[in-house]
Amino acid sequence: MANSKLTIAALRERIARGALSHEALIEQVLEAAAQPSAQHVFTRLYADAARAAARHADAAHKAGVQLGPLAGLPVSIKDLYDVAGETTMAGSAVCAGEPPAVRDAVAVSRLRMQGAAIVGKTNMTEFAFSGVGINPHHGTPRNPADAETPRIPGGSSSGAAVSVALGLAVAGLGSDTGGSIRIPAALCGLVGFKSTQSRVPRTGAFELARSLDTVCAMARSVEDCLTVDAAIADAPLAVRRRPLQGLRLAVPATLMFDAIEPKVARAFERAVHALSKAGAQVVDITLAELAEIATVNAPGGFSPVEASAVHRERFAARRDGFDARVAARIALGTEVRAADYIAMQDRRRDWIGRVEHALEGFDALICPTVPIVAPSVAALAEDAAFFQANGLLLRNTFAINLLDGCAFSLPCHAPGELPVGLMLSSVRGDDARLAAAALAVEAALQFG
C-alpha cells in the first residue's frame, strides 16, 4: 500500500505524471482491505461506488479537466454518519432494524460532491462513547504501530485511524466529542484536526453529546487535514503560512502532565527542544483553570447527560444489548436534574471566558495529546483498567472540547518508537491561525 500511504499532494503528482490511476489506487485499497491486517477496520465496504468514483476521476483527468484534491481518492467515513438507504449503526448492535437514513449526512454529501471515492464505513466505539476503541460487537481494529503486541487504536474513531494508518484511505472522516479524532491520531501516528464545533454542520451525524460533538477528520499531514476540512466545512480556512520563529507557545503546568508515561515525556521534551531551537518562544504557564474541569463537568458530565437523552427510549427498551461499559456511562446521566444541567452550562460559559482570557497573547497551547502510549488490548480486559485508561486518554483532549476550541494532534515520536502526539490548541474560531502554526510546528517535528 505504498501509494496510498502518500500525502494527497504526492498522490496527485503521481497521477498527474501517469505513474498511477485513480482506479488502480482504489483496486489496491480494496485488495488490502481484505487482508488480515485490516480485520475489524470497516463495518461496510462500498467497493462498487468507490470504483465508479475512481473511473469518473480518471475519465475527467484524461479529458483535461482540473480535478479537486479529493477526486477519485479513497476516503473512509465513520459508522455514525448517515448514508441514504442504510440504518446508521454507530458501532452498535441495538440499532439493527431501525429506519434507514433518508439522505446522506451533510459531511458525506460534501465529500461526494468533491468526487471522493468513499471506500467504506469504519468501525468505532459503540455510540462514540470512549477513547479506547474497543468494540465487543464488531471487533477491535489492531493498532498498526506494533506488529508484535495487539494494542488499542484509540477511540472512538478507531477504524478511521487504522484505515489511514494502513493506507486504506487518504483521510478518515470521524468525529470528536472528547478527543475521538485526536486520541486515535496520536496513538496511530497520524495528524488529527478538531475544528471549532460550528465550522461543519452535524446534520446526519449520530449524536453523542450535542454540546461537544464536532465533525472533523484525520489524515497523514496538516495539509491533508485542511484539504478535508475545506471540503466539509461551510467555508474553507484562509490560512496564511508563517515561520515558526516568533510563535508564542504556552505549556500548561496544570493537569496535562499528571501521570505522564516516561516515553511520552521524552518525546514531548524532544519536541519542545526542537521547537525552541527553530525559534519558537515556549513559555511555561500555570493555567490553573484546567484544575476546574471536573467541577465544571459535574454532576454526571455533559456526555453522559446528553447521551442519556439521545438514547432514552432505546436504553429503556434494550439496555442489555448495549456494550456494558457504554451503558454504565449513559446511566450516569439519567439521574441528573434539569437545574443541575443548566448550572453546568452556566459554569462552562464562565470557564470558557476565563480560559480564553488566560490564553491571550499566545499562538497556541501545547501539551501531549494523551499522557500514555497505546496500551495492549489485553491490559484493558478488566473494567478497572479500562476505565482508568479511558480517563487518561480523554483527559487532555476533553479540555479543548469543553473550551469549544480547536486543536491539532501532530506526531512527535522518533522512528521506531510507539506513536506519541503533540497537541496544539487554541480558542474557538482561531482555526486559521492555529492551522498556520500547525504547519510550522509540523515541519520542525521531522525526526526521521
LUMLO-434450 format. One line per field, with one value per residue (C-alpha): residue in one letter; x, y, z negated; residue number from 1. Coordinates in Angstrom, 2 decimals. Layout:
<sites>
r = [A	...]
X = [X	...]
Y = [Y	...]
Z = [Z	...]
k = [NUM	...]
</sites>
This chain:
<sites>
r = [M	A	N	S	K	L	T	I	A	A	L	R	E	R	I	A	R	G	A	L	S	H	E	A	L	I	E	Q	V	L	E	A	A	A	Q	P	S	A	Q	H	V	F	T	R	L	Y	A	D	A	A	R	A	A	A	R	H	A	D	A	A	H	K	A	G	V	Q	L	G	P	L	A	G	L	P	V	S	I	K	D	L	Y	D	V	A	G	E	T	T	M	A	G	S	A	V	C	A	G	E	P	P	A	V	R	D	A	V	A	V	S	R	L	R	M	Q	G	A	A	I	V	G	K	T	N	M	T	E	F	A	F	S	G	V	G	I	N	P	H	H	G	T	P	R	N	P	A	D	A	E	T	P	R	I	P	G	G	S	S	S	G	A	A	V	S	V	A	L	G	L	A	V	A	G	L	G	S	D	T	G	G	S	I	R	I	P	A	A	L	C	G	L	V	G	F	K	S	T	Q	S	R	V	P	R	T	G	A	F	E	L	A	R	S	L	D	T	V	C	A	M	A	R	S	V	E	D	C	L	T	V	D	A	A	I	A	D	A	P	L	A	V	R	R	R	P	L	Q	G	L	R	L	A	V	P	A	T	L	M	F	D	A	I	E	P	K	V	A	R	A	F	E	R	A	V	H	A	L	S	K	A	G	A	Q	V	V	D	I	T	L	A	E	L	A	E	I	A	T	V	N	A	P	G	G	F	S	P	V	E	A	S	A	V	H	R	E	R	F	A	A	R	R	D	G	F	D	A	R	V	A	A	R	I	A	L	G	T	E	V	R	A	A	D	Y	I	A	M	Q	D	R	R	R	D	W	I	G	R	V	E	H	A	L	E	G	F	D	A	L	I	C	P	T	V	P	I	V	A	P	S	V	A	A	L	A	E	D	A	A	F	F	Q	A	N	G	L	L	L	R	N	T	F	A	I	N	L	L	D	G	C	A	F	S	L	P	C	H	A	P	G	E	L	P	V	G	L	M	L	S	S	V	R	G	D	D	A	R	L	A	A	A	A	L	A	V	E	A	A	L	Q	F	G]
X = [0.00	2.91	0.80	-2.00	0.41	1.47	0.03	-2.72	-0.28	2.16	-0.63	-1.83	1.71	1.95	-1.43	-0.54	2.59	0.81	2.52	-0.80	-4.50	-7.35	-8.87	-5.59	-5.28	-8.80	-8.18	-5.06	-7.07	-9.89	-7.43	-5.65	-8.96	-9.49	-6.18	-5.96	-4.23	-7.42	-9.71	-12.40	-11.45	-14.63	-18.20	-19.24	-17.36	-18.59	-16.46	-18.66	-19.27	-15.55	-14.62	-17.20	-15.81	-12.29	-13.29	-15.08	-11.96	-9.76	-12.07	-12.15	-8.36	-7.91	-10.23	-8.08	-10.49	-8.77	-9.72	-10.28	-7.74	-10.00	-11.45	-11.05	-9.01	-10.01	-11.70	-13.34	-16.31	-17.09	-20.06	-22.03	-22.63	-25.89	-25.74	-29.05	-30.87	-28.89	-29.55	-26.84	-25.47	-22.88	-20.85	-23.81	-25.93	-29.10	-29.82	-30.45	-33.92	-34.27	-35.36	-32.73	-31.39	-33.35	-30.31	-26.56	-25.11	-24.06	-20.35	-20.73	-22.68	-19.99	-17.26	-19.23	-19.58	-15.80	-15.55	-14.04	-14.10	-15.75	-14.42	-16.41	-17.78	-15.27	-15.61	-15.86	-16.55	-20.26	-22.08	-18.68	-18.57	-14.93	-11.40	-10.15	-11.56	-12.64	-15.89	-17.42	-19.94	-17.76	-14.27	-11.41	-9.09	-5.47	-3.13	-0.66	2.13	3.09	3.49	4.12	1.63	-2.04	-2.59	-5.67	-6.09	-7.73	-11.30	-13.87	-12.77	-10.80	-11.40	-10.95	-7.43	-6.43	-7.82	-5.46	-2.51	-2.78	-3.13	-6.75	-7.77	-6.01	-8.29	-10.79	-13.91	-14.54	-15.93	-14.55	-16.62	-13.89	-10.92	-12.23	-10.17	-7.04	-6.66	-6.51	-4.43	-1.91	-1.83	-1.54	0.97	-1.35	-2.46	-5.92	-7.72	-10.54	-12.01	-14.22	-17.55	-19.58	-17.36	-19.00	-22.74	-23.56	-26.73	-26.82	-24.19	-25.37	-25.24	-23.19	-23.28	-24.64	-22.75	-19.42	-19.77	-17.54	-17.39	-13.74	-11.09	-7.61	-5.02	-1.27	-0.42	-1.73	-2.21	-4.31	-6.48	-7.04	-7.99	-10.74	-11.83	-12.20	-14.40	-16.79	-16.86	-19.22	-16.21	-12.51	-9.97	-7.85	-4.52	-1.57	1.64	4.06	7.50	7.97	10.32	8.48	5.46	4.48	3.58	2.25	2.94	0.43	1.71	-1.75	-3.29	-1.95	1.27	-0.14	0.58	2.57	4.47	8.25	8.05	5.57	7.54	10.75	9.04	7.37	10.61	12.44	9.69	9.85	13.62	13.23	10.63	12.74	15.83	13.85	12.92	9.57	9.07	7.97	6.54	5.56	2.25	0.12	-3.35	-4.92	-8.37	-7.64	-7.97	-11.65	-12.69	-14.07	-16.17	-17.43	-18.36	-20.32	-22.66	-22.76	-20.87	-22.05	-21.55	-23.48	-26.31	-26.78	-26.26	-28.93	-31.36	-30.37	-30.82	-33.72	-36.18	-33.55	-31.87	-35.13	-36.14	-32.83	-30.22	-28.92	-27.91	-25.52	-21.81	-21.87	-19.11	-21.04	-24.27	-22.57	-21.58	-25.00	-26.59	-24.57	-26.60	-30.06	-30.31	-29.06	-31.75	-32.51	-31.42	-28.04	-27.60	-28.39	-25.86	-23.27	-23.88	-23.52	-20.26	-18.94	-19.63	-17.87	-14.92	-14.53	-14.33	-11.63	-9.52	-9.78	-8.54	-5.63	-4.51	-4.49	-1.11	-0.26	-0.41	-1.19	-1.25	0.95	0.96	0.90	-2.28	-2.54	-0.17	0.30	1.26	-1.27	-1.86	-2.23	-5.78	-5.15	-4.15	-7.64	-9.61	-10.79	-13.18	-10.95	-8.01	-10.28	-11.85	-8.52	-7.00	-10.10	-9.89	-6.23	-6.80	-9.63	-8.29	-6.15	-8.24	-11.56	-10.32	-10.37	-13.88	-15.08	-13.42	-15.17	-11.68	-9.74	-6.75	-4.33	-2.59	0.79	3.13	6.21	7.84	11.05	11.19	10.98	9.11	5.47	3.46	3.14	1.07	1.73	-1.50	-1.51	-4.67	-6.35	-9.68	-12.91	-12.78	-8.98	-8.75	-6.94	-4.24	-3.83	-3.53	-0.72	1.07	0.48	2.07	5.17	5.33	4.85	7.86	10.02	8.95	10.52	12.79	13.42]
Y = [0.00	2.34	4.52	5.41	5.97	9.08	12.51	13.84	16.15	13.29	11.11	13.93	14.31	10.59	10.63	13.79	12.22	8.99	6.75	5.87	5.95	6.54	3.18	1.31	3.01	2.01	-1.59	-1.66	-0.33	-2.84	-5.71	-4.55	-4.12	-7.87	-8.73	-9.94	-6.70	-4.81	-7.04	-5.08	-1.78	-1.47	-2.26	-1.88	-1.54	0.46	-1.24	-0.54	3.11	3.69	2.14	4.32	7.48	6.46	5.75	9.09	10.87	9.03	9.97	13.60	13.67	12.13	14.80	17.55	18.51	20.00	17.81	18.77	17.38	14.57	13.49	9.75	9.27	6.79	8.31	6.45	7.59	6.72	4.45	7.25	9.15	8.68	7.11	7.17	3.84	2.40	2.22	4.14	1.68	3.91	0.86	-0.73	-3.85	-2.37	-0.10	-3.06	-2.79	0.95	3.05	3.70	7.18	9.17	11.13	11.30	13.26	16.75	15.95	12.75	14.60	17.25	14.61	13.04	16.44	16.73	13.40	11.48	7.69	6.67	3.16	2.23	2.90	2.45	0.70	2.73	2.58	1.94	5.28	7.03	6.69	6.05	6.99	3.39	1.99	-1.45	-2.72	-6.00	-6.19	-5.70	-6.43	-4.04	-2.81	-3.51	-0.55	-0.92	0.74	-2.52	-5.72	-7.88	-6.80	-6.12	-2.58	-0.38	2.05	4.71	5.85	6.49	6.89	3.63	2.26	5.71	5.93	2.43	2.92	5.85	4.26	1.15	3.21	2.20	5.86	9.18	10.59	9.27	11.29	10.86	12.92	14.46	14.90	14.44	13.57	10.94	12.26	13.33	10.28	7.65	10.01	10.28	6.54	5.58	8.24	10.44	14.06	14.84	18.19	19.04	22.25	24.72	22.90	25.32	25.01	21.83	21.02	17.99	17.12	13.38	12.55	10.28	12.34	11.59	14.99	17.92	20.49	18.94	16.85	18.03	16.75	16.51	14.19	12.71	12.21	11.92	15.63	19.00	19.97	16.86	17.60	21.11	19.68	17.59	20.48	22.68	20.01	19.54	22.95	25.79	27.81	26.95	28.43	31.32	30.05	32.39	30.40	31.82	30.86	29.07	31.76	34.11	31.87	32.02	28.56	28.06	24.88	24.46	23.19	22.19	18.75	17.95	16.27	14.36	10.60	11.02	7.95	8.34	7.54	10.36	12.77	12.13	12.59	15.82	17.22	16.42	18.18	21.28	21.38	21.21	23.98	26.21	25.59	26.56	29.90	29.36	31.04	28.26	29.70	27.77	28.93	27.68	27.82	26.92	26.90	23.40	22.12	23.17	20.84	18.12	20.71	22.35	18.92	17.79	16.22	13.42	15.13	16.64	13.43	11.10	13.61	14.41	10.78	9.65	11.98	10.62	7.01	7.39	5.10	2.75	2.44	1.70	-0.99	-2.64	-1.78	-5.37	-5.02	-2.12	-2.53	-2.79	-0.18	2.28	1.54	2.33	5.78	6.56	5.54	8.26	10.89	9.55	10.89	14.45	17.08	19.81	22.50	20.83	20.56	24.25	25.07	23.02	25.11	28.33	27.17	26.17	29.59	31.32	28.90	29.37	33.13	32.88	30.39	32.47	35.47	33.46	32.40	35.90	36.70	33.08	31.46	28.05	25.89	22.79	19.57	15.82	14.78	11.87	11.14	7.44	5.33	2.83	0.09	-3.51	-4.74	-7.48	-4.97	-3.45	-6.67	-5.76	-2.85	-1.07	-0.96	0.01	2.99	4.16	4.15	5.75	8.60	9.24	9.04	11.59	13.97	16.35	16.33	16.82	20.15	21.58	20.28	21.86	25.08	24.81	25.31	23.94	21.60	19.51	16.35	16.02	13.02	13.85	10.44	9.25	6.33	3.01	4.45	3.89	6.88	9.99	13.02	16.69	18.66	22.21	24.01	27.39	29.07	28.88	30.50	30.61	27.70	29.55	30.98	27.63	25.85	28.20	27.43	23.68	23.77	25.44	23.10	20.01	20.97	21.22	17.82	15.71	13.43	10.85]
Z = [0.00	0.67	2.94	0.54	-2.34	-0.46	-1.14	1.10	2.89	3.54	4.93	7.15	8.50	9.32	11.04	12.99	14.49	15.34	12.78	11.16	11.97	9.56	10.47	9.83	6.47	5.43	6.51	4.33	1.41	1.82	2.07	-1.10	-2.93	-2.59	-4.30	-7.93	-8.99	-8.09	-10.14	-12.01	-10.31	-8.23	-9.13	-5.47	-2.18	0.81	3.45	6.48	5.58	4.91	8.26	10.02	8.41	9.43	13.04	13.23	11.96	14.47	17.34	16.27	15.89	19.35	20.79	19.30	16.52	13.48	10.54	6.95	4.48	3.20	6.55	7.05	3.87	1.14	-1.91	-4.81	-6.88	-10.48	-11.13	-12.79	-9.53	-7.65	-4.21	-2.36	-2.45	-5.37	-9.09	-10.89	-13.44	-15.16	-16.15	-17.95	-17.72	-19.20	-16.23	-13.94	-12.45	-13.00	-10.00	-7.33	-6.67	-4.11	-2.90	-3.35	-6.24	-5.15	-5.51	-3.46	-0.78	-0.57	-0.18	2.65	4.34	4.24	6.05	3.15	3.51	0.24	-0.33	-3.41	-6.85	-9.65	-12.97	-16.17	-19.87	-20.34	-20.09	-20.14	-23.92	-24.88	-23.93	-23.87	-20.62	-21.84	-20.34	-21.62	-18.76	-15.68	-16.99	-17.66	-14.89	-15.74	-16.04	-13.13	-15.13	-16.85	-14.84	-17.90	-20.58	-19.79	-21.03	-21.12	-18.23	-20.38	-20.02	-19.32	-15.66	-15.83	-12.35	-10.82	-12.25	-11.25	-7.75	-7.26	-9.04	-6.83	-3.66	-3.06	-2.93	-2.48	-5.16	-7.67	-8.42	-12.13	-14.96	-18.14	-21.31	-23.91	-21.73	-19.30	-16.39	-18.27	-20.54	-17.76	-15.63	-18.46	-19.18	-15.50	-14.43	-12.35	-12.24	-13.61	-13.38	-15.77	-14.40	-16.20	-16.52	-14.40	-11.30	-9.96	-10.10	-12.25	-10.34	-9.72	-12.34	-15.16	-18.36	-21.42	-23.13	-21.17	-23.24	-22.26	-19.06	-16.21	-12.62	-11.56	-10.15	-10.43	-7.72	-7.17	-7.35	-8.42	-4.78	-4.15	-7.19	-5.88	-2.48	-4.07	-6.27	-3.19	-1.59	-4.53	-6.24	-5.39	-4.19	-3.77	-6.15	-4.89	-6.19	-5.90	-6.33	-8.86	-10.12	-13.41	-14.60	-16.94	-17.60	-21.27	-22.56	-26.09	-28.07	-30.94	-34.28	-35.49	-34.84	-31.36	-32.53	-35.50	-35.36	-32.15	-30.94	-30.50	-26.77	-26.26	-28.45	-26.49	-23.12	-24.24	-25.70	-22.47	-20.52	-22.73	-22.30	-18.51	-18.51	-20.73	-18.61	-15.50	-17.06	-18.79	-22.15	-24.51	-27.72	-30.84	-32.30	-35.18	-33.57	-36.90	-35.30	-34.00	-37.57	-37.50	-34.65	-36.91	-38.74	-35.55	-34.15	-37.23	-38.11	-35.60	-32.80	-29.52	-27.52	-29.88	-30.39	-26.72	-25.62	-28.07	-26.29	-22.85	-23.96	-26.39	-24.61	-23.19	-26.60	-28.40	-25.91	-25.00	-27.61	-27.70	-24.06	-24.76	-25.38	-29.19	-29.52	-27.36	-29.22	-32.53	-31.30	-29.80	-33.10	-34.87	-33.04	-33.72	-37.28	-36.64	-37.22	-34.69	-37.16	-37.57	-33.81	-33.35	-36.08	-34.19	-31.08	-33.07	-34.65	-31.25	-29.74	-32.62	-32.43	-28.67	-29.10	-31.76	-29.81	-26.64	-28.61	-30.05	-26.56	-25.08	-23.57	-22.74	-19.31	-20.78	-23.87	-23.59	-25.60	-24.96	-23.18	-25.60	-28.53	-27.67	-24.67	-23.36	-25.95	-24.87	-24.35	-26.91	-29.59	-29.47	-29.87	-33.36	-33.88	-36.41	-33.98	-31.09	-32.84	-34.24	-30.75	-29.26	-31.74	-30.93	-27.18	-27.27	-29.92	-27.86	-24.71	-26.53	-27.89	-24.36	-23.66	-26.89	-25.72	-22.32	-20.96	-18.02	-18.09	-16.07	-17.19	-15.48	-15.67	-17.74	-18.22	-16.60	-14.13	-15.93	-18.92	-19.74	-18.47	-20.65	-19.78	-20.49	-20.82	-19.53	-20.67	-20.65	-21.38	-19.37	-15.95	-15.87	-13.42	-10.61	-12.85	-14.60	-11.25	-10.23	-13.49	-13.00	-9.54	-11.01	-14.01	-11.83	-9.73	-12.85	-14.19	-11.45	-13.47	-10.77]
k = [1	2	3	4	5	6	7	8	9	10	11	12	13	14	15	16	17	18	19	20	21	22	23	24	25	26	27	28	29	30	31	32	33	34	35	36	37	38	39	40	41	42	43	44	45	46	47	48	49	50	51	52	53	54	55	56	57	58	59	60	61	62	63	64	65	66	67	68	69	70	71	72	73	74	75	76	77	78	79	80	81	82	83	84	85	86	87	88	89	90	91	92	93	94	95	96	97	98	99	100	101	102	103	104	105	106	107	108	109	110	111	112	113	114	115	116	117	118	119	120	121	122	123	124	125	126	127	128	129	130	131	132	133	134	135	136	137	138	139	140	141	142	143	144	145	146	147	148	149	150	151	152	153	154	155	156	157	158	159	160	161	162	163	164	165	166	167	168	169	170	171	172	173	174	175	176	177	178	179	180	181	182	183	184	185	186	187	188	189	190	191	192	193	194	195	196	197	198	199	200	201	202	203	204	205	206	207	208	209	210	211	212	213	214	215	216	217	218	219	220	221	222	223	224	225	226	227	228	229	230	231	232	233	234	235	236	237	238	239	240	241	242	243	244	245	246	247	248	249	250	251	252	253	254	255	256	257	258	259	260	261	262	263	264	265	266	267	268	269	270	271	272	273	274	275	276	277	278	279	280	281	282	283	284	285	286	287	288	289	290	291	292	293	294	295	296	297	298	299	300	301	302	303	304	305	306	307	308	309	310	311	312	313	314	315	316	317	318	319	320	321	322	323	324	325	326	327	328	329	330	331	332	333	334	335	336	337	338	339	340	341	342	343	344	345	346	347	348	349	350	351	352	353	354	355	356	357	358	359	360	361	362	363	364	365	366	367	368	369	370	371	372	373	374	375	376	377	378	379	380	381	382	383	384	385	386	387	388	389	390	391	392	393	394	395	396	397	398	399	400	401	402	403	404	405	406	407	408	409	410	411	412	413	414	415	416	417	418	419	420	421	422	423	424	425	426	427	428	429	430	431	432	433	434	435	436	437	438	439	440	441	442	443	444	445	446	447	448]
</sites>
